[in-house]
């Protein structure tokens, strides 16, 4: 389990972990946050293209792939 950012800071300040360990933990936090943001963006993107009608599994897969491409574009635009 990844320690909280507060715990990482406290442990680093107290000398319980090295700077390298702190950076590694913080990198995991950043990676997780980006993945969560990507999923959030994809969910927002797909909401508009799924009206009440039924879709085949293949159609849904295509729409989901599009939503993740849109999410990736949104993440890139944030840079």
Biopython code that builds the backbone (N, CA, C, O; Angstrom):
import numpy as np
from Bio.PDB.StructureBuilder import StructureBuilder

atoms = [
    (1, "UNK", "N", (0.836, -1.173, 0.000)),
    (1, "UNK", "CA", (0.000, 0.000, 0.000)),
    (1, "UNK", "C", (0.888, 1.245, 0.000)),
    (1, "UNK", "O", (1.892, 1.309, 0.709)),
    (2, "UNK", "N", (0.503, 2.220, -0.799)),
    (2, "UNK", "CA", (1.271, 3.457, -0.890)),
    (2, "UNK", "C", (0.926, 4.342, 0.301)),
    (2, "UNK", "O", (-0.251, 4.597, 0.557)),
    (3, "UNK", "N", (1.932, 4.813, 1.033)),
    (3, "UNK", "CA", (1.630, 5.711, 2.159)),
    (3, "UNK", "C", (1.096, 7.047, 1.641)),
    (3, "UNK", "O", (1.341, 7.424, 0.496)),
    (4, "UNK", "N", (0.381, 7.737, 2.481)),
    (4, "UNK", "CA", (-0.152, 9.044, 2.098)),
    (4, "UNK", "C", (1.000, 10.014, 1.875)),
    (4, "UNK", "O", (2.115, 9.793, 2.348)),
    (5, "UNK", "N", (0.720, 11.079, 1.157)),
    (5, "UNK", "CA", (1.743, 12.095, 0.909)),
    (5, "UNK", "C", (2.216, 12.697, 2.228)),
    (5, "UNK", "O", (3.399, 12.990, 2.400)),
    (6, "UNK", "N", (1.285, 12.878, 3.149)),
    (6, "UNK", "CA", (1.649, 13.423, 4.462)),
    (6, "UNK", "C", (2.617, 12.495, 5.188)),
    (6, "UNK", "O", (3.591, 12.953, 5.785)),
    (7, "UNK", "N", (2.350, 11.194, 5.138)),
    (7, "UNK", "CA", (3.221, 10.218, 5.797)),
    (7, "UNK", "C", (4.595, 10.207, 5.145)),
    (7, "UNK", "O", (5.615, 10.122, 5.830)),
    (8, "UNK", "N", (4.618, 10.292, 3.818)),
    (8, "UNK", "CA", (5.902, 10.333, 3.115)),
    (8, "UNK", "C", (6.714, 11.538, 3.585)),
    (8, "UNK", "O", (7.903, 11.418, 3.880)),
    (9, "UNK", "N", (6.065, 12.695, 3.652)),
    (9, "UNK", "CA", (6.762, 13.916, 4.089)),
    (9, "UNK", "C", (7.256, 13.783, 5.523)),
    (9, "UNK", "O", (8.387, 14.163, 5.825)),
    (10, "UNK", "N", (6.421, 13.248, 6.406)),
    (10, "UNK", "CA", (6.814, 13.077, 7.805)),
    (10, "UNK", "C", (7.981, 12.098, 7.933)),
    (10, "UNK", "O", (8.939, 12.353, 8.662)),
    (11, "UNK", "N", (7.888, 10.970, 7.211)),
    (11, "UNK", "CA", (8.956, 9.972, 7.281)),
    (11, "UNK", "C", (10.265, 10.515, 6.715)),
    (11, "UNK", "O", (11.338, 10.229, 7.247)),
    (12, "UNK", "N", (10.181, 11.293, 5.647)),
    (12, "UNK", "CA", (11.384, 11.892, 5.077)),
    (12, "UNK", "C", (11.999, 12.889, 6.052)),
    (12, "UNK", "O", (13.211, 12.890, 6.264)),
    (13, "UNK", "N", (11.164, 13.733, 6.642)),
    (13, "UNK", "CA", (11.665, 14.736, 7.596)),
    (13, "UNK", "C", (12.284, 14.077, 8.827)),
    (13, "UNK", "O", (13.245, 14.596, 9.394)),
    (14, "UNK", "N", (11.735, 12.938, 9.236)),
    (14, "UNK", "CA", (12.242, 12.255, 10.424)),
    (14, "UNK", "C", (13.425, 11.337, 10.107)),
    (14, "UNK", "O", (14.014, 10.746, 11.012)),
    (15, "UNK", "N", (13.769, 11.219, 8.830)),
    (15, "UNK", "CA", (14.890, 10.373, 8.447)),
    (15, "UNK", "C", (14.560, 8.895, 8.381)),
    (15, "UNK", "O", (15.464, 8.062, 8.304)),
    (16, "UNK", "N", (13.275, 8.556, 8.411)),
    (16, "UNK", "CA", (12.881, 7.135, 8.358)),
    (16, "UNK", "C", (12.941, 6.563, 6.947)),
    (16, "UNK", "O", (13.002, 5.346, 6.773)),
    (17, "UNK", "N", (12.925, 7.443, 5.928)),
    (17, "UNK", "CA", (13.072, 6.997, 4.547)),
    (17, "UNK", "C", (14.060, 7.931, 3.853)),
    (17, "UNK", "O", (14.290, 9.056, 4.296)),
    (18, "UNK", "N", (14.636, 7.444, 2.763)),
    (18, "UNK", "CA", (15.588, 8.254, 2.007)),
    (18, "UNK", "C", (14.833, 9.140, 1.010)),
    (18, "UNK", "O", (13.645, 8.941, 0.753)),
    (19, "UNK", "N", (15.542, 10.106, 0.468)),
    (19, "UNK", "CA", (14.958, 10.963, -0.564)),
    (19, "UNK", "C", (14.521, 10.122, -1.761)),
    (19, "UNK", "O", (13.465, 10.368, -2.344)),
    (20, "UNK", "N", (15.328, 9.138, -2.123)),
    (20, "UNK", "CA", (15.000, 8.268, -3.253)),
    (20, "UNK", "C", (13.708, 7.495, -2.990)),
    (20, "UNK", "O", (12.877, 7.354, -3.887)),
    (21, "UNK", "N", (13.538, 7.000, -1.775)),
    (21, "UNK", "CA", (12.306, 6.287, -1.425)),
    (21, "UNK", "C", (11.105, 7.229, -1.506)),
    (21, "UNK", "O", (10.048, 6.858, -2.015)),
    (22, "UNK", "N", (11.279, 8.444, -1.001)),
    (22, "UNK", "CA", (10.190, 9.423, -1.040)),
    (22, "UNK", "C", (9.808, 9.734, -2.472)),
    (22, "UNK", "O", (8.624, 9.796, -2.803)),
    (23, "UNK", "N", (10.804, 9.931, -3.325)),
    (23, "UNK", "CA", (10.528, 10.231, -4.731)),
    (23, "UNK", "C", (9.796, 9.067, -5.387)),
    (23, "UNK", "O", (8.863, 9.280, -6.161)),
    (24, "UNK", "N", (10.209, 7.846, -5.088)),
    (24, "UNK", "CA", (9.544, 6.672, -5.672)),
    (24, "UNK", "C", (8.074, 6.605, -5.252)),
    (24, "UNK", "O", (7.204, 6.342, -6.083)),
    (25, "UNK", "N", (7.795, 6.842, -3.974)),
    (25, "UNK", "CA", (6.406, 6.829, -3.495)),
    (25, "UNK", "C", (5.599, 7.948, -4.161)),
    (25, "UNK", "O", (4.467, 7.732, -4.594)),
    (26, "UNK", "N", (6.189, 9.139, -4.237)),
    (26, "UNK", "CA", (5.480, 10.268, -4.837)),
    (26, "UNK", "C", (5.223, 10.034, -6.324)),
    (26, "UNK", "O", (4.195, 10.455, -6.856)),
    (27, "UNK", "N", (6.161, 9.362, -6.990)),
    (27, "UNK", "CA", (5.948, 9.010, -8.398)),
    (27, "UNK", "C", (4.741, 8.073, -8.542)),
    (27, "UNK", "O", (3.950, 8.212, -9.475)),
    (28, "UNK", "N", (4.610, 7.133, -7.624)),
    (28, "UNK", "CA", (3.454, 6.229, -7.668)),
    (28, "UNK", "C", (2.156, 7.001, -7.446)),
    (28, "UNK", "O", (1.147, 6.708, -8.087)),
    (29, "UNK", "N", (2.172, 7.976, -6.550)),
    (29, "UNK", "CA", (0.988, 8.818, -6.346)),
    (29, "UNK", "C", (0.632, 9.554, -7.635)),
    (29, "UNK", "O", (-0.535, 9.597, -8.022)),
    (30, "UNK", "N", (1.626, 10.130, -8.299)),
    (30, "UNK", "CA", (1.387, 10.889, -9.522)),
    (30, "UNK", "C", (0.859, 9.988, -10.628)),
    (30, "UNK", "O", (-0.060, 10.371, -11.352)),
    (31, "UNK", "N", (1.430, 8.793, -10.767)),
    (31, "UNK", "CA", (0.965, 7.861, -11.797)),
    (31, "UNK", "C", (-0.484, 7.453, -11.550)),
    (31, "UNK", "O", (-1.291, 7.392, -12.478)),
    (32, "UNK", "N", (-0.801, 7.176, -10.292)),
    (32, "UNK", "CA", (-2.172, 6.790, -9.950)),
    (32, "UNK", "C", (-3.153, 7.918, -10.222)),
    (32, "UNK", "O", (-4.256, 7.689, -10.718)),
    (33, "UNK", "N", (-2.746, 9.135, -9.894)),
    (33, "UNK", "CA", (-3.626, 10.285, -10.118)),
    (33, "UNK", "C", (-3.876, 10.493, -11.599)),
    (33, "UNK", "O", (-4.996, 10.818, -11.993)),
    (34, "UNK", "N", (-2.851, 10.310, -12.436)),
    (34, "UNK", "CA", (-3.034, 10.486, -13.874)),
    (34, "UNK", "C", (-3.965, 9.418, -14.429)),
    (34, "UNK", "O", (-4.803, 9.714, -15.281)),
    (35, "UNK", "N", (-3.830, 8.180, -13.959)),
    (35, "UNK", "CA", (-4.721, 7.119, -14.418)),
    (35, "UNK", "C", (-6.162, 7.396, -14.006)),
    (35, "UNK", "O", (-7.086, 7.166, -14.786)),
    (36, "UNK", "N", (-6.358, 7.883, -12.794)),
    (36, "UNK", "CA", (-7.707, 8.216, -12.340)),
    (36, "UNK", "C", (-8.285, 9.356, -13.159)),
    (36, "UNK", "O", (-9.468, 9.341, -13.500)),
    (37, "UNK", "N", (-7.462, 10.341, -13.476)),
    (37, "UNK", "CA", (-7.921, 11.465, -14.278)),
    (37, "UNK", "C", (-8.257, 11.004, -15.695)),
    (37, "UNK", "O", (-9.238, 11.463, -16.280)),
    (38, "UNK", "N", (-7.449, 10.099, -16.248)),
    (38, "UNK", "CA", (-7.721, 9.554, -17.584)),
    (38, "UNK", "C", (-9.073, 8.835, -17.594)),
    (38, "UNK", "O", (-9.871, 9.029, -18.511)),
    (39, "UNK", "N", (-9.331, 8.007, -16.578)),
    (39, "UNK", "CA", (-10.613, 7.311, -16.492)),
    (39, "UNK", "C", (-11.760, 8.307, -16.355)),
    (39, "UNK", "O", (-12.812, 8.126, -16.967)),
    (40, "UNK", "N", (-11.569, 9.345, -15.567)),
    (40, "UNK", "CA", (-12.598, 10.367, -15.382)),
    (40, "UNK", "C", (-12.899, 11.070, -16.699)),
    (40, "UNK", "O", (-14.061, 11.249, -17.064)),
    (41, "UNK", "N", (-11.839, 11.469, -17.415)),
    (41, "UNK", "CA", (-12.037, 12.130, -18.706)),
    (41, "UNK", "C", (-12.744, 11.204, -19.695)),
    (41, "UNK", "O", (-13.639, 11.641, -20.420)),
    (42, "UNK", "N", (-12.353, 9.939, -19.730)),
    (42, "UNK", "CA", (-12.981, 8.986, -20.648)),
    (42, "UNK", "C", (-14.461, 8.811, -20.316)),
    (42, "UNK", "O", (-15.294, 8.733, -21.219)),
    (43, "UNK", "N", (-14.787, 8.749, -19.042)),
    (43, "UNK", "CA", (-16.188, 8.607, -18.637)),
    (43, "UNK", "C", (-16.994, 9.827, -19.068)),
    (43, "UNK", "O", (-18.123, 9.698, -19.540)),
    (44, "UNK", "N", (-16.409, 11.008, -18.903)),
    (44, "UNK", "CA", (-17.102, 12.225, -19.335)),
    (44, "UNK", "C", (-17.292, 12.242, -20.844)),
    (44, "UNK", "O", (-18.352, 12.631, -21.334)),
    (45, "UNK", "N", (-16.272, 11.821, -21.584)),
    (45, "UNK", "CA", (-16.340, 11.832, -23.043)),
    (45, "UNK", "C", (-17.399, 10.867, -23.560)),
    (45, "UNK", "O", (-18.133, 11.185, -24.495)),
    (46, "UNK", "N", (-17.476, 9.690, -22.950)),
    (46, "UNK", "CA", (-18.395, 8.674, -23.459)),
    (46, "UNK", "C", (-19.844, 8.968, -23.082)),
    (46, "UNK", "O", (-20.762, 8.472, -23.735)),
    (47, "UNK", "N", (-20.059, 9.758, -22.051)),
    (47, "UNK", "CA", (-21.418, 10.066, -21.614)),
    (47, "UNK", "C", (-22.258, 10.663, -22.734)),
    (47, "UNK", "O", (-23.436, 10.338, -22.876)),
    (48, "UNK", "N", (-21.651, 11.532, -23.525)),
    (48, "UNK", "CA", (-22.389, 12.188, -24.601)),
    (48, "UNK", "C", (-22.691, 11.297, -25.787)),
    (48, "UNK", "O", (-23.578, 11.619, -26.578)),
    (49, "UNK", "N", (-21.985, 10.188, -25.939)),
    (49, "UNK", "CA", (-22.223, 9.353, -27.121)),
    (49, "UNK", "C", (-22.946, 8.052, -26.789)),
    (49, "UNK", "O", (-22.953, 7.125, -27.599)),
    (50, "UNK", "N", (-23.545, 7.977, -25.624)),
    (50, "UNK", "CA", (-24.317, 6.791, -25.276)),
    (50, "UNK", "C", (-25.763, 7.156, -24.931)),
    (50, "UNK", "O", (-26.168, 7.082, -23.772)),
    (51, "UNK", "N", (-26.534, 7.551, -25.945)),
    (51, "UNK", "CA", (-27.948, 7.809, -25.658)),
    (51, "UNK", "C", (-28.646, 6.520, -25.252)),
    (51, "UNK", "O", (-28.012, 5.465, -25.217)),
    (52, "UNK", "N", (-29.895, 6.580, -24.956)),
    (52, "UNK", "CA", (-30.637, 5.453, -24.399)),
    (52, "UNK", "C", (-30.732, 4.207, -25.252)),
    (52, "UNK", "O", (-31.230, 3.194, -24.761)),
    (53, "UNK", "N", (-30.289, 4.216, -26.493)),
    (53, "UNK", "CA", (-30.444, 3.032, -27.337)),
    (53, "UNK", "C", (-29.400, 1.966, -27.011)),
    (53, "UNK", "O", (-28.368, 2.253, -26.404)),
    (54, "UNK", "N", (-29.685, 0.743, -27.422)),
    (54, "UNK", "CA", (-28.796, -0.390, -27.145)),
    (54, "UNK", "C", (-27.693, -0.470, -28.201)),
    (54, "UNK", "O", (-27.892, -0.091, -29.355)),
    (55, "UNK", "N", (-26.541, -0.965, -27.790)),
    (55, "UNK", "CA", (-25.409, -1.125, -28.693)),
    (55, "UNK", "C", (-24.878, -2.540, -28.566)),
    (55, "UNK", "O", (-24.994, -3.168, -27.514)),
    (56, "UNK", "N", (-24.294, -3.036, -29.651)),
    (56, "UNK", "CA", (-23.642, -4.340, -29.583)),
    (56, "UNK", "C", (-22.350, -4.194, -28.781)),
    (56, "UNK", "O", (-21.872, -3.084, -28.546)),
    (57, "UNK", "N", (-21.802, -5.321, -28.370)),
    (57, "UNK", "CA", (-20.545, -5.301, -27.623)),
    (57, "UNK", "C", (-19.456, -4.641, -28.451)),
    (57, "UNK", "O", (-18.670, -3.854, -27.923)),
    (58, "UNK", "N", (-19.399, -4.944, -29.719)),
    (58, "UNK", "CA", (-18.373, -4.357, -30.600)),
    (58, "UNK", "C", (-18.552, -2.842, -30.696)),
    (58, "UNK", "O", (-17.572, -2.099, -30.633)),
    (59, "UNK", "N", (-19.783, -2.381, -30.845)),
    (59, "UNK", "CA", (-20.032, -0.937, -30.908)),
    (59, "UNK", "C", (-19.597, -0.249, -29.617)),
    (59, "UNK", "O", (-19.034, 0.846, -29.649)),
    (60, "UNK", "N", (-19.860, -0.897, -28.482)),
    (60, "UNK", "CA", (-19.445, -0.326, -27.202)),
    (60, "UNK", "C", (-17.923, -0.283, -27.080)),
    (60, "UNK", "O", (-17.367, 0.677, -26.546)),
    (61, "UNK", "N", (-17.255, -1.318, -27.574)),
    (61, "UNK", "CA", (-15.795, -1.335, -27.542)),
    (61, "UNK", "C", (-15.218, -0.192, -28.376)),
    (61, "UNK", "O", (-14.258, 0.460, -27.967)),
    (62, "UNK", "N", (-15.802, 0.042, -29.535)),
    (62, "UNK", "CA", (-15.344, 1.134, -30.394)),
    (62, "UNK", "C", (-15.556, 2.473, -29.705)),
    (62, "UNK", "O", (-14.681, 3.338, -29.742)),
    (63, "UNK", "N", (-16.705, 2.647, -29.081)),
    (63, "UNK", "CA", (-16.987, 3.896, -28.376)),
    (63, "UNK", "C", (-16.043, 4.076, -27.185)),
    (63, "UNK", "O", (-15.586, 5.188, -26.920)),
    (64, "UNK", "N", (-15.752, 3.001, -26.476)),
    (64, "UNK", "CA", (-14.836, 3.088, -25.335)),
    (64, "UNK", "C", (-13.423, 3.438, -25.802)),
    (64, "UNK", "O", (-12.746, 4.249, -25.170)),
    (65, "UNK", "N", (-12.981, 2.838, -26.889)),
    (65, "UNK", "CA", (-11.664, 3.167, -27.433)),
    (65, "UNK", "C", (-11.605, 4.641, -27.820)),
    (65, "UNK", "O", (-10.614, 5.320, -27.550)),
    (66, "UNK", "N", (-12.660, 5.128, -28.449)),
    (66, "UNK", "CA", (-12.722, 6.545, -28.808)),
    (66, "UNK", "C", (-12.645, 7.409, -27.554)),
    (66, "UNK", "O", (-11.922, 8.405, -27.528)),
    (67, "UNK", "N", (-13.389, 7.031, -26.513)),
    (67, "UNK", "CA", (-13.414, 7.824, -25.275)),
    (67, "UNK", "C", (-12.026, 7.902, -24.654)),
    (67, "UNK", "O", (-11.635, 8.958, -24.156)),
    (68, "UNK", "N", (-11.275, 6.806, -24.674)),
    (68, "UNK", "CA", (-9.923, 6.837, -24.114)),
    (68, "UNK", "C", (-8.960, 7.629, -24.996)),
    (68, "UNK", "O", (-8.043, 8.266, -24.480)),
    (69, "UNK", "N", (-9.148, 7.601, -26.307)),
    (69, "UNK", "CA", (-8.330, 8.461, -27.175)),
    (69, "UNK", "C", (-8.626, 9.923, -26.877)),
    (69, "UNK", "O", (-7.719, 10.754, -26.857)),
    (70, "UNK", "N", (-9.891, 10.234, -26.647)),
    (70, "UNK", "CA", (-10.276, 11.602, -26.292)),
    (70, "UNK", "C", (-9.654, 11.982, -24.939)),
    (70, "UNK", "O", (-9.138, 13.089, -24.780)),
    (71, "UNK", "N", (-9.707, 11.071, -23.979)),
    (71, "UNK", "CA", (-9.114, 11.334, -22.663)),
    (71, "UNK", "C", (-7.610, 11.576, -22.783)),
    (71, "UNK", "O", (-7.070, 12.474, -22.136)),
    (72, "UNK", "N", (-6.937, 10.776, -23.610)),
    (72, "UNK", "CA", (-5.500, 10.971, -23.808)),
    (72, "UNK", "C", (-5.219, 12.340, -24.424)),
    (72, "UNK", "O", (-4.249, 13.004, -24.059)),
    (73, "UNK", "N", (-6.066, 12.754, -25.354)),
    (73, "UNK", "CA", (-5.913, 14.086, -25.955)),
    (73, "UNK", "C", (-6.133, 15.173, -24.916)),
    (73, "UNK", "O", (-5.439, 16.190, -24.932)),
    (74, "UNK", "N", (-7.087, 14.974, -24.013)),
    (74, "UNK", "CA", (-7.333, 15.963, -22.952)),
    (74, "UNK", "C", (-6.127, 16.065, -22.021)),
    (74, "UNK", "O", (-5.731, 17.163, -21.629)),
    (75, "UNK", "N", (-5.546, 14.917, -21.669)),
    (75, "UNK", "CA", (-4.364, 14.925, -20.810)),
    (75, "UNK", "C", (-3.192, 15.625, -21.509)),
    (75, "UNK", "O", (-2.453, 16.380, -20.877)),
    (76, "UNK", "N", (-3.029, 15.379, -22.785)),
    (76, "UNK", "CA", (-1.956, 16.017, -23.546)),
    (76, "UNK", "C", (-2.162, 17.525, -23.609)),
    (76, "UNK", "O", (-1.205, 18.295, -23.522)),
    (77, "UNK", "N", (-3.412, 17.941, -23.761)),
    (77, "UNK", "CA", (-3.716, 19.379, -23.838)),
    (77, "UNK", "C", (-3.422, 20.090, -22.522)),
    (77, "UNK", "O", (-3.177, 21.297, -22.516)),
    (78, "UNK", "N", (-3.441, 19.371, -21.420)),
    (78, "UNK", "CA", (-3.177, 19.967, -20.107)),
    (78, "UNK", "C", (-1.708, 20.298, -19.905)),
    (78, "UNK", "O", (-1.370, 21.096, -19.031)),
    (79, "UNK", "N", (-0.824, 19.694, -20.705)),
    (79, "UNK", "CA", (0.633, 19.880, -20.517)),
    (79, "UNK", "C", (1.069, 21.255, -20.939)),
    (79, "UNK", "O", (2.252, 21.582, -20.849)),
]
sb = StructureBuilder()
sb.init_structure("model")
sb.init_model(0)
sb.init_chain("A")
sb.init_seg("    ")
for serial, (resi, resn, name, xyz) in enumerate(atoms, 1):
    if name == "N":
        sb.init_residue(resn, " ", resi, " ")
    sb.init_atom(name, np.array(xyz, "f"), 0.0, 1.0, " ", f" {name:<3s}", serial, name[0])
structure = sb.get_structure()
